[in-house]
Amino acid sequence: MSMLEWAKREVEIACKRENPDKKEGEFDYGCACYESALKAFESLCEDGHSGMSIGFTKNILNRLIDGKPLTPIEDTDDVWSKRHRSKDLPYVTFQCKRMSSLFKMIYNDGHVEYTDVDRYYCKDIDNPIVSYTSGLVTRIVDEMFPITMPYSPGPSIIVFCEDFLTDRNNGDYDTKAILYALKYDENGDQKRIEINRFFRVSVGDETGSWTEISKEEYEERKTRRLN
């Protein structure tokens, strides 16, 4: 049996399990996904791919699906689009045309910084199935691991945090610990990097900015935790 015939049989079995009562011509979302995958596999087989070349092609396809560029991004004028500038910010923002999550900030004093909003995500140390993003964590990650050009995004950095509330007037939480990050190195090994920085909501600041505090103050606030 050829690989293509084997794949067709596997998709047929999966679709029957997905919807045993599916009628001819009836649409089923799960079966449609299996069938789309089969089309992609069939195209690879028709192009003569097998073994190693299928692996290479799969890696290319995965990067395209994830919205990641296939070649490194160079900081040239043609890859940036200027965004609306807020008068309150000390920089002009540009968005990358090749990768919508990548931004360049040119500050009033001339220095340049980059941020990729999809480069990381946070996990709650008390509930690891919960993931989210945070402007504060973005700033810390960009400080620790600054983006340089040319830029080729790799696997996401996972940042483990702890949040809690000490005063119900402060919303959902008013205290935050950025504990550690899991980051892949150039050899493909995932490393744990300690951060251990602690913050509280700035007193009297309605913009929701954060003030860094000591671990001791953080632990003291934890004794007054409400959530």
N, C-alpha and C positions, 0 to 999 in steps of 0.2 A: 504494500500500500504506500502510495506517495505521501509526502508531507502535506500536500494540499488536500488530498482525500481524507487523510487523518484529521486535519483541521476542520473540514466540513462536517465530519461525523461528530467531532467534539462539540461544535456549535449546535448541531441538531439535538444532541443529548442535553446540552445546557438549556436550550430554548424549551424543550419539552418539560424539563424540571421547573423552569421559570414560570411557564403557563401551560399546564397539561391540557387545558380545555381550549386552547387557542384555535380559532377557526381560520380557514384559508382566507387570506386577504385582510384579516383583522390586525390592527396595529397594537403592538405591545412594546412599551418603552424598553424593558429589559432585553427582550429579544432583538429589538432594533440595535441596541448597543453591541450585542454579540455579532449580529450580521455586519455591522460597520467594521468591527475588528476583523472579521473574516475577509471583507473586501480589501482591507489594507494588507493582510497576509497574502491574499491571492495576488495582489499587485506585485509584492516582493518576489513571489515565486515566478511570476510571468517575466520579471526582469532578470531572472537567473540568479537571484541572491540565495545564499545558503550559509549556514555556519557562521563564520567570522563576519562576513559582509552583512548578514542580517543583524548581528549585534551592533555593528557600526551604525547601520541605518536606524535601528531602534533608538540608539543614543541621540542621533540627530533629531528624530521625530519627537522624542521626549523633551528636548530643549525647545523645539518649536511649540509644542503643546503648553509648556510651562512659561512661554513668552520670553525665553532667554535667547540672546543673540548667538549665532553660530560662530562668529569671529569676534575678537576683542573690539570694544568700542574705543575709538580714538577721540580725543578732545579737539575736533575740528569744527569750524563754524557751521558746516552743512548738516551736522547731526543734532543741532539744538534749535528749539523754538522758544522765543521769549514769552514769558507769562506776564499777566498783569502785575504791576508793582504796587505794593501797599506803601503808603507814605510813612507808616509806623515802623517799617523794617529797614535795617541798614544794608540791604543787599538787593540785587536784581536776580530773579529766579528764571532759569531756563529748564525746559523739559526735553528729554532726549527723544528724538524721533524714532530711533531704533528700539527703544526700551522705555515704555511709558512710566515705569516706576522709578526711573533714574532722573535725578535733578541736579543742576549745577547752580550754586549761589556765588555771584561775584559781589563782594562787599565793597563798601564805599572806599575803603583804604586800598583796594586792589587785589586782596588775597582771595583765593578761590577755594570753595569746599564743595563736596559732592555728597549726596545721600541717595540710597536706594531703599525705598519704603518696603520693598518685598524681600530685603536681604535677611530679615530676622523675624521671629515671632516670640511672644512671651508665653510661658506656661505658669499656672498658679501652683505653687509648691504644695498647697493643701488639696488641690484638685487638678492633677496633671492632665486630665482630659480636656480641660478648659484652656483655650489658646486665644490670644488677642494681641493687639499692637498698642504701643504707648509712645507719645511724643517724648516723654522723659527718657524712656529706654532707648529710643532712636538716637537721642543726643549722646547718651553714654556709649552706645555701640559705635557711633561715628567717631567719638573721641578715642576709644580703645583700638578700633580697627579702621582707621581712615581709608577711604577709597582713593586709589591712585589710578592714573591713566597710563597705558591702556587698561580698560576694565573688562574682565570676563567673569560674570557672576557664577559662583559655585553653589553648593548646597546651603540651605538656610542655617543661620545661627539660631540656636534655641536658647532663650534667656529665661531662667527660672526666678520668679519673683514671689513676694508675699505682700498682700495688701490687707489692711483692716481699718476699721473706723473707731475713733475714740470720742467723737462728738457728733450727735445726730444732726447738728446744724451744718455739717460739712459734706452732706450727700452720701454717696455709697462708701467711700473710704477717704481717709485723710492721712494715712501713713503707708509708706511703701519701702520694701527692701528689695534691692536688685542683688541677688545672691551669687549666682554663677552662670556661666554660659557653656554650652556644648558647641564646639566649632571644629570643622574638619580642617586638618592641616594639608600642606602641599602633597603629602604622601597618601592622602585619603583616609587617614586615621582620625577618629573623633576624639578630641581632647576636652577635658573639663578645665575651664579657666575661672578662677575665683574672682569675684567682683566685690561683694560685701560693701555696698554703699546704701545709705539709709536716708530717707527723706520724709518730711511732713509738709502738708499744705501750708503755704506762706500765710501768716496771720494778717488779716485785714486786706488780703489781695483777692479781689473778686474774679480775676482772670484764671484762677486755678493753677498758679505757678507753684513751684516746689522749693523748699529750703533744705539743704543737706544738714543732717544731724549726726551725732555720734552713735555708735552701737549701744552705748549705755542709755542714751535718751530713747533710742528705739525700743530697747527692752523694757524701759520704764513705761513707755506708752502702751506696750503690749499687755501690761497688767491691767490697763483700763480698756482693753478691747471689747467692743460691743457686738461685733459680728464674727 
